[in-house]
Amino acid sequence: MRSTTSSVAGDRYARLSVTDRMMLRVERPSAPQHVAGLCVVEAAPLLDAAGELDLDAIRDRLERRLARVPELRRMLRPTPPLCGPPLWVDDPGFSIEHHVHTVRVPAPGDEAAVLETAERLLRDPLDRSRPLWDLRLLTGLENGRVGLLARVHHALVDGLAAIALITAFLDVEAGAADPPATAWRPVPAPSNPALLLDNAHGRLSALGSALAHPVRTARALASVAGFAARLLPGVDAAPRTSLNAPIGSGRRLRVVRLDLETAAKVARAHGAKVNDLLLAVVMGGVRELLLGRGESVAGLDLVVAIPASIRHADEARELGNAVGALYCRIPAGEPDATRRLDLVSAVTRDAKATQHLSQEGSTLMYGLLGWAAALGVSLEDHQRSINFQVANVPGPEAPLYLFGAPIEDVIPITELAGNLTLTVAALSYRGRLTLTVTADRGGCADVDVLTDGMRRAWMELTELTGATASLESSTPGTRRLTRD
């Protein structure tokens, strides 16, 4: 496994990359930067003889699994001037008690109550004086279930790495034995002189690489220049709508679930990808949201950012951020669901053919955002580049277990940033595609209009294709956490 490394430092230490540091710099109280997931499991295997969660035993069993993910014992260490980027070092005072807690969900314990509790718990940024992750066991769920709300700072992982990291805590067999208890001793942090030398070596290496690959360097600079131009005032890259507005600290979470096999069947019938179908469903909801607000959608092409991993599948377990984004102009004015899917498919094919995603370009782009934030200028708050974001991360298809308790449901949760009042995250697990809408509580109080529109778009697509739709959607009236 390779450590997170900086583009301007050597690979001797686990330094943060430019992108990782940007995730720290843009964080503020109203916009914490963490990646989260909510799992729902059967409670019975986690209970003691009295029918209660034994928190001490659960902490002990989770700590045994930290041998699989030693990065979770590391904390952020800033560095003095000239010593290079900050790095991850072992926390000499690490204690699992700081990271694993229980929280009771208020009655009736249905999905709406669970999502409200999760949203409240995710409002506060993680404590930077400790390893940047935590896990809350949510009790009080109906039907004998327990929720596992895990979050990790975005400086440590992107979406793909987060899935790999959280999965390492789990088992692929119901009867899997706990790993053996092992003694852990923190590795001392490097000295400042060692960091100074490492930084000098890394900068020389980076300069040599740039000079040795002038074409690649020029492409990266052109990519970031184009991105920067779209952030400038007066550059009308994305249309002005109510989707872009200052965000507060509160969120509204809604979940829509699609059957993955049906989604693949519908997509194939139109020569499209499942990602295209996902975008078409979301755009159907956004269209109804804007119409409900009295905004015209005639001739309106919204700019959607689609995060894309710039790493190979065998690098999923590597930490840090290796992501870029495709920018797609998708028509909001098209009322026909099948026509909308065809248009989305054509747009995404063109974007993949014409937009160049590279690690170098992404590093420079995120570096620009990070340095602006360090100087007190939040480019994201005033960006005119995109209207909203839709991310799709492939999850595990095989069943997963926690201490023998089957993971029944996995709900991805992403944070808002800048002036985006709306984002959608999708994750597949065991034949289900779960879409989580994160909306600004003040700027998107009508989020249920969006999810109702997504539901209608999905039903239209399945009916016209001849497929049988399978759909669940969480709304404030949802009463049950069910198992398929």
Secondary structure, 3 states (H helix, E strand, C coil): CCCCCCCCCCCCCCECCHHHHHHHHCCECCECCEEEEEEEEECHHHECCCCCECHHHHHHHHHHHCCCCHHHHEEEECCCCCCCCCEEEECCCCCHHHCEEEEECCCCCCHHHHHHHHHHHCCCCCCCCCCCEEEEEEEEECCCEEEEEEEEECCCECHHHHHHHHHCCCECCCCCCCCCCCCCCCCCCCCHHHHHHHHHHHHHHHHHHHHHCHHHHHHHHHHHHHHHHHHCCCCCCCCCCCCECCCCCCEEEEEEEEEHHHHHHHHHHCCCCHHHHHHHHHHHHHHHHHHHCCCCCCCCEEEEEEEEECCCHHHCCCCECCEEEEEEEEECCCCCHHHHHHHHHHHHHHHHHHCCCCHHHHHHHHHHHHHHHHCCCCHHHHCCCCCEEEEEECCCCCCCEECCEEEEEEEEECCCCCCECEEEEEEEECCEEEEEEEEECCCCCCHHHHHHHHHHHHHHHHHHHCCCCCEEECCCCCCCCCCC
